[in-house]
Amino acid sequence: MKRKMIYLALMLLIWSAASVNAQVTIGSDQDPHKGAVLDLSQSTRLGLLLPHVSLTNVSDWQLSGDKANGEGMVIYNTNEDVDGGNGKGIYVWKDKWFFVQSPNGSLPCSGLPEITETSDSEVLSRVGTTAPELTVTVNDKGDSGLTYRWQRSANGLTGWTEASGEATTASYTVPNSVKGTFYYRCMVKNDCGTVSSPVFKVMVHNCPGYVCTGCAYDYPSDAGNVAKDYTPTTTDTDETWAPNVKIGALSYTPEDTQLFDAFISTGKDLCVYKTDANIDSYNYAAWPNAVSACSEMSDGADDWYLPNLRELRALYDALGGNGNSDTGTGSSDDFAGDSPMRSNEYWSSTEYSENSYAYYFTFSTGSRYYYYKTGNLYVRCVRRM
């Protein structure tokens, strides 16, 4: 027993001495180099495999633990599209990740590509028309030239994949054969690294007419679907009103600002039909027929309706604060260079009184008035997108 205790004490002494030196040689029985904690120089057929990490950018730490004590951390990045980096390779941390290109760790150029200009970040396109083009203008600070890679995503945040077609130049023609909202970016690379362009949002619609961006408005929540200048009585019922119009409870002094400001923006776009409604071979009708004609229209969709007063005002504003020429026909297919509305009066779905009057909007002056519901005015149907 005594001899066994002496043996254990001796082994503990040897282990303690080794721990004080804390130097190790791997692959050889030779002593480690005096200046090395870990000596691999004798391993002629084996290498050191660094941790594989997929960096999204070079600015953030992205590892476990505290970055405050991470200076000198070395990893192998597996993400070719690391933002601000130089693709796959060895990176070392010093306030940010640096790509190890040369023995002294410096980059072999003057800087990353600089994207100085882009085409519009939001693009609206109609199915089957001329496809839109996205472009980037880049200041190359490197020495080896630029490469471009256009990518597409369903949400503009994650899931980036290579864009289809010719997607390796400074411009990209976006496919627009299918309606929907799509996101694109351009990855630009020189010998310093890769940068990403801002994200482009491309909205492809199938509206058979003019798209008025952000022009959809709702009535106030306490007004149902009408805005009036009187207080409804308890005898008012939905049945006393025209189709798709509900009773409200607002009491207005019908000043423009008060009336228009009462509506609530939805942020949605309006698809404005390409022509005025054709009602019994005419483009104008009495108010009840105007409401019915729009609700019954089925060209490409079944959710057309007669726009409310605020939506007509928004359309007027979108057209530059004026209607169009006095000779406007209101029948352009795409409204390119031709205003989509006549310089005339159009019915709105907003009622002025229970049985007699409804509001209309005139595109010659940008004003609203009310008129007998039995009178004939122009009709244009819309739907929300």
LOFI-157868 format. One line per field, with one value per residue (C-alpha): residue number from 1; z, y, x. Coordinates in steps of 0.02 Angstrom, whole numbers, always signed. Layout:
N
k: c(NUM / ...) $
c3: c(Z / ...) $
c2: c(Y / ...) $
c1: c(X / ...) $
This chain:
385
k: c(1 / 2 / 3 / 4 / 5 / 6 / 7 / 8 / 9 / 10 / 11 / 12 / 13 / 14 / 15 / 16 / 17 / 18 / 19 / 20 / 21 / 22 / 23 / 24 / 25 / 26 / 27 / 28 / 29 / 30 / 31 / 32 / 33 / 34 / 35 / 36 / 37 / 38 / 39 / 40 / 41 / 42 / 43 / 44 / 45 / 46 / 47 / 48 / 49 / 50 / 51 / 52 / 53 / 54 / 55 / 56 / 57 / 58 / 59 / 60 / 61 / 62 / 63 / 64 / 65 / 66 / 67 / 68 / 69 / 70 / 71 / 72 / 73 / 74 / 75 / 76 / 77 / 78 / 79 / 80 / 81 / 82 / 83 / 84 / 85 / 86 / 87 / 88 / 89 / 90 / 91 / 92 / 93 / 94 / 95 / 96 / 97 / 98 / 99 / 100 / 101 / 102 / 103 / 104 / 105 / 106 / 107 / 108 / 109 / 110 / 111 / 112 / 113 / 114 / 115 / 116 / 117 / 118 / 119 / 120 / 121 / 122 / 123 / 124 / 125 / 126 / 127 / 128 / 129 / 130 / 131 / 132 / 133 / 134 / 135 / 136 / 137 / 138 / 139 / 140 / 141 / 142 / 143 / 144 / 145 / 146 / 147 / 148 / 149 / 150 / 151 / 152 / 153 / 154 / 155 / 156 / 157 / 158 / 159 / 160 / 161 / 162 / 163 / 164 / 165 / 166 / 167 / 168 / 169 / 170 / 171 / 172 / 173 / 174 / 175 / 176 / 177 / 178 / 179 / 180 / 181 / 182 / 183 / 184 / 185 / 186 / 187 / 188 / 189 / 190 / 191 / 192 / 193 / 194 / 195 / 196 / 197 / 198 / 199 / 200 / 201 / 202 / 203 / 204 / 205 / 206 / 207 / 208 / 209 / 210 / 211 / 212 / 213 / 214 / 215 / 216 / 217 / 218 / 219 / 220 / 221 / 222 / 223 / 224 / 225 / 226 / 227 / 228 / 229 / 230 / 231 / 232 / 233 / 234 / 235 / 236 / 237 / 238 / 239 / 240 / 241 / 242 / 243 / 244 / 245 / 246 / 247 / 248 / 249 / 250 / 251 / 252 / 253 / 254 / 255 / 256 / 257 / 258 / 259 / 260 / 261 / 262 / 263 / 264 / 265 / 266 / 267 / 268 / 269 / 270 / 271 / 272 / 273 / 274 / 275 / 276 / 277 / 278 / 279 / 280 / 281 / 282 / 283 / 284 / 285 / 286 / 287 / 288 / 289 / 290 / 291 / 292 / 293 / 294 / 295 / 296 / 297 / 298 / 299 / 300 / 301 / 302 / 303 / 304 / 305 / 306 / 307 / 308 / 309 / 310 / 311 / 312 / 313 / 314 / 315 / 316 / 317 / 318 / 319 / 320 / 321 / 322 / 323 / 324 / 325 / 326 / 327 / 328 / 329 / 330 / 331 / 332 / 333 / 334 / 335 / 336 / 337 / 338 / 339 / 340 / 341 / 342 / 343 / 344 / 345 / 346 / 347 / 348 / 349 / 350 / 351 / 352 / 353 / 354 / 355 / 356 / 357 / 358 / 359 / 360 / 361 / 362 / 363 / 364 / 365 / 366 / 367 / 368 / 369 / 370 / 371 / 372 / 373 / 374 / 375 / 376 / 377 / 378 / 379 / 380 / 381 / 382 / 383 / 384 / 385) $
c3: c(+0 / +47 / -120 / -214 / -129 / -172 / -356 / -364 / -284 / -413 / -559 / -487 / -478 / -660 / -717 / -620 / -703 / -875 / -834 / -787 / -960 / -1049 / -1216 / -1328 / -1484 / -1596 / -1725 / -1651 / -1490 / -1503 / -1381 / -1440 / -1503 / -1359 / -1423 / -1466 / -1356 / -1490 / -1610 / -1768 / -1870 / -1867 / -1945 / -2129 / -2189 / -2072 / -2063 / -1941 / -1983 / -1930 / -1871 / -2018 / -1992 / -2114 / -2089 / -2152 / -2139 / -2074 / -1947 / -1821 / -1707 / -1745 / -1631 / -1456 / -1310 / -1285 / -1431 / -1308 / -1277 / -1454 / -1537 / -1639 / -1663 / -1826 / -1925 / -2101 / -2179 / -2289 / -2356 / -2529 / -2513 / -2346 / -2349 / -2345 / -2354 / -2491 / -2504 / -2432 / -2340 / -2178 / -2072 / -1912 / -1786 / -1733 / -1702 / -1864 / -1973 / -2089 / -2236 / -2226 / -2401 / -2375 / -2240 / -2149 / -2157 / -2266 / -2413 / -2586 / -2646 / -2599 / -2541 / -2570 / -2719 / -2687 / -2755 / -2797 / -2885 / -2919 / -3014 / -2917 / -2765 / -2798 / -2971 / -3031 / -3186 / -3273 / -3331 / -3515 / -3537 / -3564 / -3424 / -3302 / -3286 / -3123 / -3127 / -3012 / -3037 / -2949 / -2908 / -2917 / -2795 / -2832 / -2966 / -3039 / -3104 / -3046 / -3051 / -3032 / -2969 / -2961 / -2831 / -2791 / -2629 / -2583 / -2435 / -2462 / -2304 / -2320 / -2445 / -2579 / -2737 / -2904 / -3019 / -3183 / -3354 / -3390 / -3212 / -3214 / -3271 / -3193 / -3257 / -3244 / -3338 / -3217 / -3277 / -3265 / -3336 / -3166 / -3047 / -2869 / -2765 / -2785 / -2711 / -2795 / -2750 / -2839 / -2760 / -2824 / -2797 / -2825 / -2757 / -2589 / -2560 / -2593 / -2558 / -2580 / -2666 / -2580 / -2601 / -2751 / -2731 / -2893 / -2893 / -3045 / -3060 / -3181 / -3168 / -3334 / -3316 / -3205 / -3035 / -2909 / -2772 / -2593 / -2650 / -2557 / -2411 / -2286 / -2202 / -2017 / -1906 / -1832 / -2002 / -2084 / -2270 / -2285 / -2232 / -2206 / -2146 / -2038 / -1894 / -1947 / -1859 / -1778 / -1926 / -2047 / -2107 / -2229 / -2343 / -2374 / -2454 / -2619 / -2635 / -2541 / -2444 / -2256 / -2140 / -2045 / -1897 / -1940 / -1933 / -2048 / -2091 / -2272 / -2283 / -2395 / -2264 / -2133 / -2253 / -2335 / -2172 / -2096 / -2209 / -2155 / -2269 / -2294 / -2379 / -2518 / -2703 / -2817 / -2983 / -3086 / -3230 / -3402 / -3462 / -3391 / -3352 / -3498 / -3433 / -3564 / -3698 / -3600 / -3488 / -3365 / -3257 / -3107 / -2938 / -2894 / -3066 / -3046 / -2881 / -2955 / -3116 / -3022 / -2897 / -3040 / -3150 / -3171 / -3286 / -3209 / -3034 / -2942 / -2811 / -2912 / -2829 / -2849 / -2766 / -2616 / -2617 / -2536 / -2662 / -2806 / -2724 / -2703 / -2887 / -2932 / -2826 / -2904 / -3076 / -3027 / -2951 / -3109 / -3211 / -3392 / -3551 / -3593 / -3738 / -3633 / -3681 / -3524 / -3631 / -3634 / -3605 / -3506 / -3476 / -3533 / -3572 / -3565 / -3405 / -3357 / -3309 / -3404 / -3351 / -3296 / -3146 / -3075 / -2949 / -2782 / -2665 / -2526 / -2490 / -2438 / -2382 / -2361 / -2516 / -2623 / -2638 / -2658 / -2679 / -2844 / -2887 / -3034 / -3114 / -3198 / -3033 / -2901 / -2805 / -2731 / -2735 / -2707 / -2835 / -2855 / -2858 / -3009 / -3109 / -3236 / -3205 / -3264 / -3181 / -3154 / -3058 / -2948 / -2846 / -2710 / -2732) $
c2: c(+0 / +119 / +85 / +122 / +290 / +338 / +293 / +402 / +548 / +534 / +534 / +687 / +778 / +738 / +795 / +958 / +996 / +967 / +1082 / +1223 / +1218 / +1195 / +1156 / +1012 / +930 / +834 / +710 / +688 / +638 / +790 / +934 / +1080 / +1238 / +1354 / +1489 / +1375 / +1320 / +1194 / +1128 / +1042 / +1066 / +882 / +830 / +815 / +729 / +806 / +980 / +1090 / +1100 / +1267 / +1285 / +1307 / +1455 / +1533 / +1720 / +1832 / +1990 / +2045 / +2171 / +2058 / +1929 / +1785 / +1661 / +1599 / +1690 / +1870 / +1959 / +2073 / +1934 / +1866 / +1966 / +1847 / +1718 / +1624 / +1534 / +1470 / +1558 / +1447 / +1582 / +1642 / +1792 / +1860 / +2045 / +2152 / +2002 / +1912 / +1751 / +1587 / +1581 / +1613 / +1762 / +1834 / +1943 / +2115 / +2224 / +2145 / +1996 / +2020 / +1908 / +1836 / +1864 / +1892 / +1843 / +2008 / +1997 / +2151 / +2165 / +2175 / +2325 / +2496 / +2445 / +2358 / +2401 / +2555 / +2556 / +2739 / +2733 / +2614 / +2614 / +2639 / +2525 / +2491 / +2442 / +2416 / +2308 / +2232 / +2051 / +2037 / +2214 / +2268 / +2190 / +2314 / +2331 / +2347 / +2429 / +2468 / +2591 / +2539 / +2625 / +2489 / +2520 / +2356 / +2298 / +2142 / +2205 / +2175 / +2026 / +2038 / +1909 / +1951 / +1855 / +1836 / +1810 / +1784 / +1902 / +2013 / +1949 / +1766 / +1623 / +1712 / +1609 / +1648 / +1748 / +1669 / +1727 / +1846 / +1893 / +1929 / +2111 / +2280 / +2274 / +2140 / +2121 / +2056 / +1918 / +1980 / +1838 / +1794 / +1917 / +1935 / +2031 / +1983 / +2046 / +2060 / +2113 / +2122 / +2049 / +2147 / +2077 / +2136 / +2070 / +2152 / +2070 / +2071 / +2201 / +2189 / +2318 / +2382 / +2266 / +2299 / +2266 / +2218 / +2210 / +2123 / +2149 / +2102 / +2259 / +2295 / +2481 / +2606 / +2566 / +2707 / +2673 / +2689 / +2758 / +2639 / +2717 / +2653 / +2747 / +2787 / +2639 / +2729 / +2774 / +2606 / +2635 / +2808 / +2985 / +3098 / +3271 / +3213 / +3092 / +2932 / +2891 / +2726 / +2684 / +2679 / +2503 / +2427 / +2385 / +2570 / +2593 / +2543 / +2377 / +2362 / +2523 / +2519 / +2650 / +2762 / +2877 / +3029 / +3205 / +3316 / +3497 / +3456 / +3553 / +3469 / +3452 / +3381 / +3262 / +3198 / +3188 / +3074 / +2930 / +2807 / +2757 / +2569 / +2581 / +2470 / +2511 / +2536 / +2450 / +2577 / +2495 / +2545 / +2620 / +2700 / +2576 / +2531 / +2537 / +2510 / +2571 / +2728 / +2776 / +2867 / +2815 / +2856 / +2822 / +2657 / +2587 / +2644 / +2550 / +2393 / +2398 / +2398 / +2264 / +2151 / +2176 / +2020 / +2065 / +1968 / +1978 / +1986 / +2119 / +2278 / +2421 / +2604 / +2706 / +2813 / +3000 / +2994 / +2865 / +2977 / +3120 / +3009 / +2962 / +3146 / +3185 / +3040 / +3113 / +3270 / +3373 / +3386 / +3279 / +3278 / +3374 / +3420 / +3300 / +3150 / +2990 / +2888 / +2734 / +2710 / +2531 / +2574 / +2762 / +2793 / +2978 / +2982 / +3021 / +2883 / +2997 / +3121 / +3303 / +3270 / +3218 / +3040 / +2960 / +2907 / +2777 / +2906 / +2962 / +3133 / +3087 / +2933 / +2934 / +3084 / +3133 / +3059 / +3140 / +3152 / +3211 / +3318 / +3292 / +3462 / +3557 / +3424 / +3467 / +3368 / +3407 / +3311 / +3275 / +3188 / +3000 / +2993 / +3102 / +3030 / +3047 / +2952 / +2788 / +2710 / +2547 / +2502 / +2357 / +2345 / +2262) $
c1: c(+0 / +143 / +233 / +72 / +52 / +231 / +198 / +42 / +134 / +273 / +150 / +62 / +230 / +269 / +96 / +113 / +280 / +206 / +59 / +177 / +260 / +89 / +175 / +125 / +196 / +74 / +138 / +313 / +401 / +516 / +502 / +394 / +472 / +514 / +398 / +250 / +106 / +56 / +189 / +124 / +284 / +328 / +160 / +205 / +45 / -84 / -160 / -255 / -441 / -514 / -695 / -813 / -931 / -1055 / -1034 / -1176 / -1069 / -899 / -963 / -1050 / -968 / -1091 / -1002 / -1039 / -961 / -909 / -828 / -737 / -611 / -613 / -475 / -368 / -506 / -481 / -616 / -648 / -799 / -908 / -1026 / -977 / -1095 / -1034 / -1076 / -919 / -803 / -711 / -811 / -752 / -587 / -494 / -548 / -476 / -571 / -509 / -663 / -728 / -686 / -537 / -505 / -329 / -263 / -78 / +51 / +27 / -163 / -185 / -305 / -224 / -325 / -388 / -560 / -725 / -836 / -942 / -1119 / -1150 / -1318 / -1462 / -1624 / -1786 / -1799 / -1984 / -2044 / -2222 / -2248 / -2397 / -2399 / -2355 / -2288 / -2107 / -2006 / -1927 / -1739 / -1641 / -1470 / -1324 / -1181 / -1020 / -856 / -723 / -581 / -494 / -373 / -450 / -617 / -795 / -912 / -1101 / -1226 / -1411 / -1511 / -1696 / -1791 / -1973 / -1968 / -1815 / -1730 / -1684 / -1683 / -1581 / -1555 / -1475 / -1590 / -1642 / -1586 / -1442 / -1396 / -1209 / -1197 / -1233 / -1413 / -1546 / -1709 / -1840 / -1959 / -2139 / -2242 / -2316 / -2401 / -2338 / -2211 / -2028 / -1865 / -1695 / -1518 / -1351 / -1194 / -1043 / -868 / -690 / -524 / -561 / -728 / -915 / -1049 / -1236 / -1344 / -1500 / -1649 / -1763 / -1949 / -2036 / -2226 / -2300 / -2487 / -2624 / -2729 / -2818 / -2789 / -2701 / -2625 / -2644 / -2515 / -2579 / -2746 / -2864 / -2958 / -3087 / -3227 / -3205 / -3247 / -3397 / -3467 / -3495 / -3476 / -3553 / -3512 / -3664 / -3705 / -3851 / -3879 / -3969 / -4131 / -4174 / -4284 / -4137 / -4100 / -3976 / -4121 / -4155 / -3985 / -3909 / -3813 / -3647 / -3674 / -3700 / -3772 / -3652 / -3669 / -3562 / -3628 / -3525 / -3517 / -3472 / -3309 / -3180 / -3044 / -3160 / -3241 / -3082 / -2984 / -3115 / -3064 / -2930 / -2785 / -2764 / -2595 / -2661 / -2659 / -2807 / -2826 / -2922 / -3013 / -2950 / -3114 / -3269 / -3407 / -3519 / -3697 / -3831 / -3709 / -3669 / -3520 / -3633 / -3778 / -3885 / -3802 / -3891 / -3847 / -3666 / -3650 / -3728 / -3626 / -3461 / -3511 / -3567 / -3414 / -3305 / -3160 / -3014 / -3089 / -3254 / -3212 / -3236 / -3329 / -3375 / -3235 / -3274 / -3248 / -3075 / -3013 / -3065 / -2971 / -2817 / -2826 / -2839 / -2684 / -2589 / -2622 / -2528 / -2666 / -2768 / -2883 / -2832 / -2863 / -3041 / -3032 / -2980 / -3069 / -3041 / -3011 / -2823 / -2766 / -2611 / -2629 / -2450 / -2451 / -2641 / -2735 / -2857 / -3000 / -3105 / -3113 / -3289 / -3392 / -3382 / -3497 / -3425 / -3500 / -3507 / -3685 / -3742 / -3917 / -4023 / -4129 / -4090 / -3907 / -3732 / -3563 / -3471 / -3295 / -3249 / -3079 / -3076 / -3061 / -3024 / -3183 / -3325 / -3510 / -3670 / -3805 / -3972 / -3948 / -4062 / -3942 / -3822 / -3634 / -3480 / -3434 / -3262 / -3240 / -3092 / -3027 / -2893 / -2725) $
